[in-house]
Amino acid sequence: MRVTVCSHHVTIDQGVRREIAEAVRTALAHVERRVVSVQALIGDDNGPKGGVDQRCEFVANCARLGVLRVEATSTELDKALSAALSKLRRAVEHAVDRRRGERKGALPHRRT
């Protein structure tokens, strides 16, 4: 799985980039063969103004599951990262389960 970390209006050193990439690999280790690549987008929406502005977005390109996108914001980057990782893990697991159900002949989940 290829993990790319990009930043917007915030400076992230190589050590933190490696930590984020490792956290993504750890969170998705059990579905690693399904995930082709993940792009982590880290940003500070309000700049020096402060507030709930630390944003972490993940875009995962998954084999046979399509592209999944999740996002979380917080006052602290580590909290935004943790929340977004949890959302990403759930989104991938949900997509895998939905795909398994379709293969077994079950009706696909449809919103009404």
C-alpha positions in Angstrom: 0.0 0.0 0.0 1.4 3.4 -1.0 0.8 6.2 1.5 1.4 9.8 0.5 1.2 12.7 3.1 0.6 16.2 1.8 0.1 19.4 3.8 -1.7 22.7 3.3 -0.9 25.8 5.3 1.0 23.8 7.9 4.6 22.6 8.0 5.1 18.9 8.6 8.6 17.5 8.9 9.7 14.1 7.5 9.5 12.4 10.9 5.9 13.3 11.4 5.1 12.3 7.8 6.6 8.8 8.5 4.6 8.5 11.7 1.4 9.4 9.8 2.2 6.9 7.1 2.9 4.2 9.7 -0.3 4.9 11.5 -2.2 4.5 8.3 -0.5 1.2 7.5 -1.2 -0.1 11.1 -4.9 1.0 11.0 -5.4 -0.8 7.6 -3.1 -3.8 8.1 -6.0 -6.3 8.2 -7.4 -5.0 4.8 -4.0 -4.1 3.3 -4.5 -6.2 0.2 -7.7 -4.3 -0.6 -6.1 -0.8 -0.4 -3.9 0.3 -3.3 -3.0 3.7 -2.0 -3.9 6.3 0.6 -3.3 10.0 0.4 -3.3 11.9 3.7 -4.1 15.6 3.4 -3.2 17.6 6.5 -4.2 21.2 6.8 -4.7 24.2 9.0 -7.9 25.9 7.7 -7.9 29.1 9.7 -4.1 29.7 9.8 -3.0 31.7 12.9 -6.6 32.6 13.9 -6.9 29.3 15.8 -10.1 27.4 16.6 -11.3 24.1 15.4 -9.2 24.2 12.3 -6.8 21.3 12.2 -8.1 19.1 9.3 -7.1 15.6 8.4 -8.5 14.1 5.2 -7.8 10.6 3.8 -8.5 9.5 0.2 -8.1 5.8 -0.2 -8.0 4.1 -3.6 -9.3 0.5 -3.0 -9.2 -2.4 -5.4 -12.7 -3.3 -6.5 -14.2 -1.0 -3.9 -13.5 2.4 -5.5 -12.3 5.6 -3.9 -13.2 6.3 -0.2 -12.8 9.7 1.3 -13.1 10.6 5.0 -12.3 13.8 7.0 -12.0 15.0 10.6 -11.3 18.4 12.2 -10.2 19.3 15.7 -8.3 21.9 17.6 -5.3 19.5 17.7 -3.7 17.7 14.8 -3.3 14.4 16.6 -7.0 14.3 17.5 -8.0 15.1 13.9 -5.6 12.4 12.7 -7.0 9.8 15.2 -10.6 10.5 14.3 -10.0 10.4 10.6 -8.1 7.1 10.9 -11.0 5.6 12.8 -13.4 6.8 10.1 -11.2 5.4 7.3 -10.9 2.0 9.0 -14.7 1.8 9.3 -15.3 3.0 5.8 -12.9 0.4 4.3 -14.4 -2.4 6.5 -17.9 -1.3 5.5 -17.0 -1.3 1.8 -15.4 -4.8 2.1 -18.4 -6.2 3.9 -20.8 -4.7 1.4 -18.7 -6.2 -1.5 -18.8 -9.6 0.3 -22.6 -9.5 0.5 -22.9 -8.7 -3.2 -20.7 -11.6 -4.1 -22.8 -14.0 -2.0 -25.9 -13.0 -4.0 -27.3 -10.7 -1.4 -29.0 -7.6 -2.5 -26.7 -4.6 -2.4 -27.4 -1.9 0.3 -29.4 0.9 -1.3 -30.4 4.2 0.3 -34.1 5.1 0.0 
